[in-house]
């Protein structure tokens, strides 16, 4: 096996260099070494320490941030970019496997019987500008019936939903609907928000990526973009809440087009992109640009003051 020396930085809190999807995927084909003088750096959007690395830099983000190819050599992101250096890999496909969304063995009667509650909303960010759309919708829908808020934002159930993504899915199973709004509406920006209720067989009320119907069957969720305004969307929610047969029609629909997982879950395409990266001979961006070392050090120290 070819030896690949890697390092990671600027990821979210709790990210482990020695136990993550990149490592597990790459070990299928490479002898991976975590090294403080790597050939390749994989970094994300939660800091600036990557600026200190002179090697080939590979950017990954599940956020709406665009790759900056004056700083990175290659990138994985949610965006639709026509650039050989980039591969689209939305966050939901990084976190989840498609088998969770296949409904071939569903017991629809049992699922319907479990829907004891109306709707839930699980969010932590309540920034008045960045999350105004979903905050307003939460309050509007709450005028019809109580919407249970299980995150830090507007919590009204007395506790925070525990257990990470799998705990959230378990919590969602008791609800008919989930407000699954992204932080922003950007083409390609699709996170775990639509996938978690789908995995729980809870009907997502989605707003975010205007092209989301390319990836998921539009009859398996309520897409805000299919409605004239929020009031029309809420009227449809009320109709489904009061008509079990109509609600069931959505719930039995496959999550994917023709019940076939979309291409973004295919880890072989991700591995093929890494093969292209590791076999390249291009001089890294970090070695082609004259950088002010002091400025790079200040940025890194801001992230790691110790």
Secondary structure, 3 states (H helix, E strand, C coil): CEEEEEEEECCCCCCCCCCCHHHHHHCCCEEEEECCCCCEEEECCCCCHHHHCCCEEEEECCCCCCCCCCCCCEEEECCCCCCCCEEECCHHHHHCCHHHHCCCCCCHHHHHHCCCEEEEECCCCCCCCCCHHHHHHHHHHHCCCCEEECCCCCCCCCCCCCCHHHHHHHHHCCEEEEEEECCCCCCCCCCCHHHHHHHCCCEEEEECCCCHHHCCCHHHCEEHHHCCCHHHHHHHHHHHHHCHHHHHHHHCCCCCHHHCCCHHHCHHHHHHHHHHHHHCCCCCHHHHCCCCHHHHHHHHHHHCCC
